[in-house]
Amino acid sequence: MTDTTERFAAKAALRDLRPYEPGLSAEALRRRIGDEHRIVKLGSNEGPWGPLPAAAEAIIAHVEGLNRYPDGSFHELRSLIAADHGATPEQVVLGNGADSILINLSLSLLEPGDEVVYGWPSFITYPISVRKVGAVPVGVPLDSDYRYDLDAMLAAITDRTRLVYVCNPNNPTGTYVDRARLAAFIEALPEHVLCVLDEAYHEYVVSDDYADGIREFVTGPAARGNVMVLRTMSKIYGLAGLRIGWGVGPANVVRSVDVVRGPFEMNALANAAALASFGARDQLEMRVAANEAGRTALEAALREVGLDPIPGAANFVCVPLPEGVTGRAVADALQSIGVIVRPLDGFGMPDAFRISVGTPEEIEISIAAIRATLPGLLAAG
Ligand SMILES: Cc1ncc(COP(=O)(O)O)c(C=O)c1O
């Protein structure tokens, strides 16, 4: 048979890209280590709780109608999100996860050679989605406190820059930029640059100086029409498996994304679950409180074994390691006894790992695993 690798080679922009490598799944680890240990999955920043009860009921209730295509406009969901945030339905974008909105922003806004500025280390999809369309990712190092360095990002903007991404709080470091810094940054952006404020972990943040990006920079009186805020149902709402992301921004950007997206990127079950989840939002309070308590307990346990976790604001803890110890080595050690964490080489931090906040029981198991494995590893490193 003829070798097709040359004939059907990917377009030039894709040649150096590899498929996205998600965090290890529980099934994959079970294949590796068998049934001896309870497997606790803390490598992908999912919410540890399932869908809210109303969302689970809505999903089941809509199974019967799955022979029909969904209402492709998702008007009810867009209207609900708009009403909640003081926007119009035309300002609301939906996607198969926030991830798909990120790629659709690249497809709709970027010409080959255009530049996109973002902090680094940060969410891997930013550079990947930019490179897929032949545009140029410009990663700007975080500051010494692992926060987005907004001044350095302003300095990196050129005539070719079309987008800047601000991940707030930042994945994987968990840090956030406060309201005043963010407002000054958005105010200083040149006319030709759209700021995409990725607030995937928004609901977890309890600090007073953390901005609600939609209210403050998209629909509020100070809005300049240059910000798109992204949110997701994958984290605190417990719906990562269903894939629902949404955003609020300028209506013309939403229209451009609507042109490139697939006809039914959102599905009927996702739509029903999102509507029901928003209706039961008051039940999130307990999840926020449990997350705060869990993150604090994890940070304390990590400090106890001599590590220095980065003070974070989301549902995970990022842990830089001493010289000679890699995030891979820590992940391998914890995974050998069932606790899945994320090594951060793909995020540009090979000497760190990230652990998500689980349920109280999962936190207990992971703290026991940290105590059992890390002191020896750190001493040997
Ligand atoms: C910062 C950030 N943005 C976006 C996403 C993607 O979310 P979704 O599951 O909605 O695609 C994630 C997922 O981990 C994330 O960490």
The ligand as an SDF file (V2000), in Angstrom:
LIG
                    3D

 16 16  0  0  0  0  0  0  0  0999 V2000
   -8.6270   28.1330   32.6480 C   0  0  0  0  0  0  0  0  0  0  0  0
   -9.5090   27.1720   31.9530 C   0  0  0  0  0  0  0  0  0  0  0  0
  -10.2340   27.5800   30.9160 N   0  0  0  0  0  0  0  0  0  0  0  0
  -11.0430   26.7440   30.2610 C   0  0  0  0  0  0  0  0  0  0  0  0
  -11.1490   25.4220   30.6280 C   0  0  0  0  0  0  0  0  0  0  0  0
  -11.9890   24.5070   29.7980 C   0  0  0  0  0  0  0  0  0  0  0  0
  -13.2130   24.2870   30.3700 O   0  0  0  0  0  0  0  0  0  0  0  0
  -14.3010   23.3880   29.6510 P   0  0  0  0  0  0  0  0  0  0  0  0
  -14.3690   22.1190   30.4030 O   0  0  0  0  0  0  0  0  0  0  0  0
  -15.5570   24.2110   29.7560 O   0  0  0  0  0  0  0  0  0  0  0  0
  -13.8850   23.1980   28.2230 O   0  0  0  0  0  0  0  0  0  0  0  0
  -10.3910   24.9300   31.6950 C   0  0  0  0  0  0  0  0  0  0  0  0
  -10.4660   23.5110   32.0680 C   0  0  0  0  0  0  0  0  0  0  0  0
   -9.7430   22.9930   32.8500 O   0  0  0  0  0  0  0  0  0  0  0  0
   -9.5430   25.8340   32.3730 C   0  0  0  0  0  0  0  0  0  0  0  0
   -8.7820   25.4260   33.3810 O   0  0  0  0  0  0  0  0  0  0  0  0
  1  2  1  0
  2  3  1  0
  2 15  2  0
  3  4  2  0
  4  5  1  0
  5  6  1  0
  5 12  2  0
  6  7  1  0
  7  8  1  0
  8  9  2  0
  8 10  1  0
  8 11  1  0
 12 13  1  0
 12 15  1  0
 13 14  2  0
 15 16  1  0
M  END
$$$$
